Amino acid sequence: MMFDSARISLARQMLLHDRWRLVRSIAGIAFAVFLIFAEIGFLNGLYDNQVELIRQLNADIVITHAAKRNLNQRWSFSRRRLYQAQVVPGVIAAYPLYVGYRRAGWKNPATHQIRPLRILAIRPGDPVFTNPAIMAYAEALKTPGTVLMDTRSKAHFGRREAGVVTELEGVRVRVVGTFELGTDFVVSGNVLMSDQHLPQYLSLESTADAELANVELGLLHLAPGAKASEVVTALRQHLPQDVFVETKEAYIKRERHYWRTRTPIGAIFGFGAAMGVVIGIIICYQILYTNVLDHLPQFATLKAIGYTNRFLIGVVLKQALILSCFGFLSGLCTSFLFYRLVSHWSGLLMNLTPSRAALVCGLTIGMCLLAGTLAIRRIMLTDPAEVF
């Protein structure tokens, strides 16, 4: 215990001996931490945004077309499947969600530029979303020409607030309220409307009833106490093979898996995070190795009076641990502000969750200790007689 206290005290004093160097050292490690946070943030921002629509759905079980591999693919199935699903024991309600994947043109009321966005349509009053703000506008959406605007849509759509009057696919539209959903790497904006008004905004010549006969997502609510896994099995046996049935959680995992394995985005940002770790190891090594060289006479003196290599190694590793803690905290604060700015500017969900912070904290401690381990070789090879 005495030696542990001595190591910590000595390590602290050696770091505090040159305060400006300490500040530079912490800044260097904080920069490496920031790089890791940035890459992980963009990577998870992609995944989080791709599944945010699914996450906000008020459903226990989701039905999709059997050929639908990801949320942005335009595959719809017959609405009759929802009626058929309701007869399966455990299912108490089924609701459709219509998605205009052929994104419609939204005119910026200020610049008159037309940009494509995604249309979501529901039957007003159906508890399709967990967001209570959407339910609050159920009556307002029944009026023709009314929509809700996603406040997290990108700024090039203009003002994203109630009262805006503009055009959607050349048809007059009025924003009666707002909700929060967010963008992703495919969709830059969202509006939500009544399903009865959807056909005219998609420039469809067919009648509303004919168009609404097919839905993109079916949302099922289960009775209290019903086991989702058992109901899913029963639905798969009962429904035709043209649809796929899974729990909401399974759907989210499948969507994340698609973007992680079928696109290069995951590899790109994963490589960036790995490079952040490598840069961090190099920075930490340079800091600790320089510190060892500058204090080589002191280390040699300690060896000469009987302190073992094990004790001196512990001093360097304690220095690495102290630097990693302060560097991580500095990088964490900087990354938090960066996440807020990027989220506000781009609409991406840059969530700094405890699990992700813990992951980066572990990586920071690991890379500092590894750098310290590389730096202590100089101490082990030091002969006090050569130094003096």
ROKEMI-663261 format. One line per 5 residues: their letters; for each residue x, z, y of C-alpha. Coordinates in Angstrom, 3 decimals. Last residue first. Layout:
BEGIN
A> X:Z:Y; ...;
% end
This chain:
BEGIN
FVEAP> 25.979:-14.100:9.687; 23.560:-16.655:8.201; 25.869:-17.572:5.325; 26.366:-13.932:4.279; 22.600:-13.344:4.299;
DTLMI> 22.136:-16.154:1.728; 18.893:-18.114:2.324; 17.512:-20.145:-0.592; 14.430:-17.954:-0.965; 13.834:-18.048:2.773;
RRIAL> 13.910:-21.854:2.951; 11.516:-22.065:-0.008; 9.101:-20.017:2.053; 7.832:-23.087:3.949; 6.181:-24.790:0.970;
TGALL> 4.245:-21.631:0.086; 3.211:-21.249:3.715; 1.833:-24.802:3.743; -0.134:-24.014:0.596; -1.401:-20.795:2.173;
CMGIT> -2.469:-22.709:5.269; -4.160:-25.460:3.204; -6.082:-22.912:1.120; -7.202:-20.811:4.064; -8.495:-23.899:5.852;
LGCVL> -10.165:-25.322:2.732; -11.931:-22.021:2.107; -13.139:-21.886:5.710; -14.264:-25.500:5.441; -16.410:-24.657:2.411;
AARSP> -17.754:-21.471:4.028; -18.808:-23.457:7.105; -20.560:-25.936:4.834; -22.388:-23.143:3.013; -23.309:-21.402:6.268;
TLNML> -24.909:-24.613:7.631; -23.584:-26.575:10.592; -26.324:-29.209:10.685; -25.546:-32.520:12.371; -28.957:-34.154:12.004;
LGSWH> -28.279:-37.501:13.653; -30.298:-38.282:16.788; -27.312:-40.017:18.396; -26.761:-38.201:21.700; -28.425:-34.871:20.971;
SVLRY> -27.015:-34.618:17.447; -23.574:-35.700:18.651; -23.561:-33.089:21.421; -24.820:-30.265:19.209; -22.347:-31.109:16.439;
FLFST> -19.471:-31.165:18.924; -20.452:-27.736:20.274; -20.467:-26.313:16.754; -17.201:-28.098:15.981; -15.425:-26.397:18.874;
CLGSL> -16.671:-22.974:17.786; -15.672:-23.602:14.165; -12.246:-24.939:15.140; -11.467:-21.749:17.039; -12.737:-19.565:14.183;
FGFCS> -10.784:-21.618:11.638; -7.551:-21.448:13.620; -7.882:-17.683:14.030; -8.421:-17.159:10.306; -5.862:-19.753:9.189;
LILAQ> -3.201:-18.347:11.496; -3.663:-14.853:10.059; -3.524:-16.155:6.478; -0.392:-18.198:7.138; 1.301:-15.195:8.740;
KLVVG> 0.320:-13.107:5.723; 1.819:-15.817:3.517; 5.068:-15.577:5.471; 5.219:-11.786:5.139; 4.337:-11.921:1.423;
ILFRN> 7.231:-14.293:0.834; 9.483:-11.751:2.506; 8.293:-8.999:0.167; 8.696:-11.187:-2.924; 12.133:-12.270:-1.786;
TYGIA> 13.156:-8.649:-2.039; 14.009:-6.249:0.779; 17.380:-4.600:0.205; 19.181:-4.243:3.506; 20.673:-7.752:3.264;
KLTAF> 17.316:-9.346:2.518; 15.805:-7.810:5.642; 18.809:-8.992:7.659; 18.422:-12.507:6.287; 14.738:-12.529:7.292;
QPLHD> 15.699:-11.422:10.788; 18.429:-14.039:11.000; 15.961:-16.719:9.808; 13.428:-15.898:12.497; 13.563:-19.251:14.262;
LVNTY> 13.863:-21.077:10.937; 10.846:-19.257:9.492; 8.735:-19.997:12.576; 9.687:-23.659:12.397; 8.653:-23.718:8.739;
LIQYC> 5.370:-21.956:9.564; 4.349:-24.358:12.324; 5.565:-27.516:10.567; 3.835:-26.474:7.351; 0.604:-25.660:9.165;
IIIGI> 0.566:-29.067:10.860; 1.353:-30.898:7.600; -1.288:-28.943:5.673; -3.861:-29.617:8.398; -3.088:-33.321:8.389;
VVGMA> -3.640:-33.369:4.629; -6.935:-31.465:5.006; -8.113:-33.843:7.719; -7.099:-36.765:5.516; -9.389:-35.391:2.805;
AGFGF> -12.245:-35.197:5.315; -11.626:-38.802:6.341; -11.555:-39.906:2.709; -14.927:-38.234:2.194; -16.163:-39.986:5.347;
IAGIP> -15.256:-43.393:3.954; -16.188:-42.661:0.333; -19.636:-41.378:1.304; -20.314:-44.360:3.556; -19.302:-46.929:0.935;
TRTRW> -22.870:-47.173:-0.421; -24.305:-46.927:-3.930; -22.867:-43.552:-4.955; -23.533:-41.153:-2.082; -26.469:-43.037:-0.604;
YHRER> -28.207:-43.224:-3.982; -27.373:-39.634:-4.924; -28.932:-38.373:-1.688; -32.153:-40.225:-2.475; -32.193:-38.963:-6.050;
KIYAE> -31.605:-35.370:-4.908; -34.462:-35.613:-2.385; -36.771:-37.081:-5.032; -35.877:-34.287:-7.441; -36.791:-31.691:-4.820;
KTEVF> -40.118:-33.418:-4.141; -40.944:-33.404:-7.836; -41.031:-36.681:-9.699; -43.413:-39.504:-10.625; -42.514:-43.199:-10.838;
VDQPL> -45.116:-45.941:-10.583; -45.614:-49.306:-12.301; -45.521:-47.656:-15.735; -49.187:-46.744:-15.669; -50.254:-43.111:-15.071;
HQRLA> -51.263:-40.602:-17.781; -47.983:-40.019:-19.590; -45.952:-39.809:-16.392; -48.631:-37.579:-14.883; -48.505:-35.147:-17.813;
TVVES> -44.716:-34.858:-17.598; -44.891:-34.294:-13.834; -47.572:-31.636:-14.345; -45.348:-29.794:-16.810; -42.361:-29.881:-14.462;
AKAGP> -44.466:-28.760:-11.486; -45.758:-25.674:-13.238; -49.255:-24.812:-11.979; -49.607:-21.237:-10.719; -51.484:-22.165:-7.582;
ALHLL> -52.951:-25.677:-7.948; -50.645:-28.559:-7.163; -50.547:-30.826:-4.134; -49.639:-34.473:-4.637; -48.127:-36.883:-2.122;
GLEVN> -48.213:-40.607:-2.789; -45.620:-42.734:-1.013; -45.539:-46.414:-0.075; -49.261:-47.115:-0.241; -51.323:-50.150:-1.236;
ALEAD> -55.081:-50.518:-0.718; -54.440:-49.872:2.966; -53.893:-53.575:3.570; -57.175:-54.602:2.006; -59.147:-51.927:3.824;
ATSEL> -57.512:-52.769:7.139; -58.450:-56.405:6.871; -55.777:-59.033:6.455; -54.309:-60.841:9.447; -51.413:-58.463:9.758;
SLYQP> -49.424:-58.232:12.940; -47.932:-54.881:11.932; -49.598:-53.153:14.854; -53.017:-54.533:13.913; -52.693:-53.310:10.329;
LHQDS> -51.802:-49.666:11.180; -54.897:-48.665:13.154; -56.880:-47.294:10.208; -53.764:-45.477:8.944; -53.751:-43.320:12.048;
MLVNG> -50.443:-43.259:13.889; -46.867:-42.002:13.751; -43.924:-43.439:15.648; -40.311:-43.453:14.549; -36.897:-44.471:15.892;
SVVFD> -33.416:-45.673:14.967; -34.004:-46.394:11.264; -31.259:-47.730:8.990; -28.324:-45.352:9.511; -30.694:-42.455:10.135;
TGLEF> -32.997:-41.278:12.897; -34.846:-38.054:13.514; -38.122:-36.316:12.674; -39.496:-34.325:15.586; -43.061:-34.697:16.879;
TGVVR> -44.685:-35.954:20.067; -48.111:-36.379:21.604; -50.661:-38.813:23.022; -48.359:-41.829:23.324; -50.432:-44.829:24.363;
VRVGE> -50.319:-48.301:22.791; -51.099:-51.796:23.991; -50.449:-54.497:21.403; -47.434:-56.827:21.679; -45.842:-55.479:18.510;
LETVV> -46.036:-52.022:20.062; -46.644:-52.098:23.800; -46.355:-49.421:26.498; -48.131:-46.360:27.877; -46.214:-43.079:27.988;
GAERR> -48.470:-40.052:28.490; -46.825:-37.792:25.925; -43.060:-37.992:25.717; -40.235:-40.118:24.403; -39.184:-41.908:27.581;
GFHAK> -37.253:-45.088:26.819; -36.772:-46.660:23.413; -33.047:-47.009:24.156; -32.744:-43.223:23.978; -32.764:-43.056:20.207;
SRTDM> -35.680:-41.432:18.411; -35.394:-37.648:18.187; -38.572:-37.186:20.225; -40.547:-39.026:17.549; -43.580:-40.479:19.307;
LVTGP> -47.193:-39.832:18.272; -49.555:-42.765:18.505; -52.805:-43.881:20.156; -54.271:-47.378:20.450; -57.574:-46.620:18.772;
TKLAE> -58.735:-42.981:19.038; -58.461:-41.209:15.676; -54.969:-40.080:16.604; -56.361:-37.617:19.167; -58.368:-35.821:16.483;
AYAMI> -55.340:-35.213:14.236; -53.041:-34.199:17.096; -52.638:-30.556:16.001; -51.868:-31.709:12.454; -48.733:-33.405:13.716;
APNTF> -47.572:-30.298:15.581; -47.925:-28.250:12.376; -44.893:-30.007:10.837; -45.239:-29.634:7.054; -46.401:-33.226:6.831;
VPDGP> -49.141:-34.919:4.788; -51.838:-32.336:5.428; -54.538:-35.025:5.878; -56.362:-34.548:9.181; -55.761:-38.032:10.480;
RIALI> -55.267:-40.390:7.508; -51.592:-41.186:7.663; -49.350:-43.868:9.152; -45.601:-43.976:9.764; -44.210:-46.847:11.814;
RLPRI> -40.469:-47.483:11.892; -38.715:-48.854:14.959; -37.537:-52.211:16.266; -36.424:-52.579:19.897; -38.027:-54.581:22.694;
QHTAP> -36.497:-54.405:26.159; -39.041:-53.970:28.949; -36.479:-51.872:30.898; -38.792:-49.029:31.961; -41.648:-49.255:29.445;
NKWGA> -39.213:-49.811:26.558; -41.180:-52.144:24.346; -41.418:-51.155:20.685; -41.084:-53.952:18.124; -42.317:-53.184:14.613;
RRYGV> -40.175:-52.351:11.596; -41.018:-54.263:8.457; -40.816:-50.939:6.648; -44.168:-49.919:8.080; -44.699:-46.779:6.052;
YLPYA> -48.053:-45.599:4.734; -48.345:-42.072:3.353; -51.166:-41.396:0.911; -52.641:-38.003:-0.037; -53.440:-36.454:-3.410;
AIVGP> -55.168:-33.111:-3.971; -55.762:-30.440:-6.648; -53.335:-31.561:-9.352; -52.909:-28.936:-12.087; -54.856:-30.797:-14.766;
VVQAQ> -54.600:-34.586:-14.304; -57.789:-36.010:-12.770; -56.177:-36.252:-9.336; -53.501:-38.638:-10.582; -56.022:-41.416:-11.249;
YLRRR> -57.260:-41.247:-7.667; -53.666:-41.415:-6.425; -52.915:-44.340:-8.732; -55.860:-46.201:-7.204; -53.832:-46.468:-3.989;
SFSWR> -51.969:-49.308:-5.651; -48.220:-49.298:-5.257; -45.772:-50.112:-2.471; -42.141:-51.222:-2.469; -40.309:-51.775:0.808;
QNLNR> -36.892:-50.235:0.260; -36.010:-47.675:2.913; -36.695:-44.635:0.727; -34.322:-45.608:-2.029; -34.507:-47.161:-5.503;
KAAHT> -38.141:-48.258:-5.428; -38.802:-50.314:-8.563; -41.153:-47.742:-10.138; -43.216:-47.519:-6.955; -43.327:-43.980:-5.636;
IVIDA> -45.276:-40.801:-6.460; -44.153:-37.457:-5.024; -44.877:-33.976:-6.406; -45.117:-30.634:-4.610; -45.954:-32.180:-1.263;
NLQRI> -46.010:-31.428:2.445; -43.447:-34.012:3.498; -40.820:-32.786:5.949; -38.009:-32.954:3.396; -38.925:-36.524:2.480;
LEVQN> -38.596:-37.613:6.108; -35.352:-35.661:6.396; -33.858:-37.333:3.307; -31.847:-40.082:4.982; -31.113:-37.847:7.940;
DYLGN> -29.567:-35.149:5.768; -27.438:-37.623:3.821; -26.056:-39.352:6.884; -25.543:-36.092:8.737; -23.834:-34.770:5.614;
LFGIE> -21.131:-37.405:5.958; -20.987:-37.199:9.747; -20.650:-33.424:9.630; -18.111:-33.483:6.799; -15.936:-35.846:8.845;
AFILF> -16.317:-33.787:12.026; -15.803:-30.446:10.263; -12.595:-31.688:8.640; -11.264:-33.019:11.943; -12.216:-29.791:13.728;
VAFAI> -10.326:-27.744:11.141; -7.229:-29.893:11.747; -7.584:-29.358:15.492; -8.039:-25.621:14.966; -4.775:-25.599:13.005;
GAISR> -2.945:-27.171:15.930; -4.659:-24.924:18.473; -3.723:-21.817:16.471; -0.100:-22.919:16.435; -0.119:-23.756:20.132;
VLRWR> -1.552:-20.333:20.959; 1.022:-18.650:18.740; 3.807:-20.645:20.389; 2.553:-19.433:23.747; 2.492:-15.861:22.482;
DHLLM> 6.095:-15.820:21.302; 6.698:-12.426:19.653; 3.025:-12.233:18.707; 3.563:-14.206:15.490; 6.562:-12.138:14.428;
QRALS> 4.697:-8.943:15.303; 1.715:-9.923:13.173; 3.833:-10.790:10.138; 5.749:-7.522:10.479; 2.567:-5.460:10.716;
IRASD> 0.916:-7.278:7.816; 3.991:-7.015:5.608; 4.482:-3.349:6.465; 0.878:-2.552:5.670; 1.238:-4.300:2.303;
FMM> 4.516:-2.475:1.685; 2.876:0.869:2.332; 0.000:0.000:0.000;
% end
